[in-house]
Amino acid sequence: QKEVEQDPGPLSVPEGAIVSLNCTYSNSAFQYFMWYRQYSRKGPELLMYTYSSGNKEDGRFTAQVDKSSKYISLFIRDSQPSDSATYLCAMRGNTGGFKTIFGAGTRLFVKA
Amino acid sequence: GAVVSQHPSWVICKSGTSVKIECRSLDFQATTMFWYRQFPKQSLMLMATSNEGSKATYEQGVEKDKFLINHASLTLSTLTVTSAHPEDSSFYICSARDRDTSLKQYFGPGTRLTVT
C-alpha cells in the first residue's frame, strides 16, 4: 500500500462547477498537508497548506484535513478553464528529517 | 516571495556528455534542497536531498556517481548528469525548503533534458 493514495483522473468538469479533489494516507505521523498545482511542463506551485485537522480557505480554494479518517480534500469553487492542471497532494511529519510524500496527482480539465 | 529558479529551462545534449543544472532560491535561504525527476503524466520521484555544506542523501536506486549534487551555498544547488544517455531524458525539478519556515517547500520551473 502506498503511503499516499490519489486518484490520477482525469477529472473533467464544466466551467463554474465545484471540484473536489481527495487523497488518503496511511501514516498517522503526518502533520502538515499541502496541495500543489502543476501546469503542463512547469514546476509545482504551492496552493494551500494546513497543519493538523481542520479547514483552510483561500479565495476559491478550500483545503480540509480529517486526521481521524486520514483523508484530505481540496475544493475549488466556481472552477475556471485556467484551473485545468494536475493537482498534487503532499504531506509530511513534524520533524525536520521527515520527507515530503507526494500523491500521484489528479489531472483536472475544466471545460468552457 | 519564495521564488526558485532553474537554469537552463531546457537542454539537448549528446549521449556521453555531462549536463549541469542550477537551482537557486532567489529571495530566501534554503538549508535543504531536493531534486526530483518526473516522467510524462507521472508524479514526482525524489532523487536526492541536499543540505548546505554536506553530502547529498540519495534515494534508493539513484546512482550518486551519475547524478552529482552540490549544495555550495544557502541559495544554490547544482545537479550534474554525467555521461548522459537517452534514458536520462526527463523533466528535472528542484525544490527548496525555506530555512525560516521549514514547512514550506517551493519548486523551480523544471529543466527538460533531452539526450540524443
Chai-1 contact restraints between the chains, C-beta under 6 A:
chainA,res_idxA,chainB,res_idxB,connection_type,confidence,min_distance_angstrom,max_distance_angstrom,comment,restraint_id
A,Y32,B,L103,contact,1.0,0.0,6.0,A-B,restraint_1
A,K42,B,P109,contact,1.0,0.0,6.0,A-B,restraint_2
A,G43,B,I93,contact,1.0,0.0,6.0,A-B,restraint_3
A,G43,B,F107,contact,1.0,0.0,6.0,A-B,restraint_4
A,G43,B,G108,contact,1.0,0.0,6.0,A-B,restraint_5
A,G43,B,P109,contact,1.0,0.0,6.0,A-B,restraint_6
A,G43,B,G110,contact,1.0,0.0,6.0,A-B,restraint_7
A,P44,B,F107,contact,1.0,0.0,6.0,A-B,restraint_8
A,T100,B,Q105,contact,1.0,0.0,6.0,A-B,restraint_9
A,F102,B,S43,contact,1.0,0.0,6.0,A-B,restraint_10
A,F102,B,L44,contact,1.0,0.0,6.0,A-B,restraint_11
A,A104,B,S43,contact,1.0,0.0,6.0,A-B,restraint_12
A,G105,B,S43,contact,1.0,0.0,6.0,A-B,restraint_13
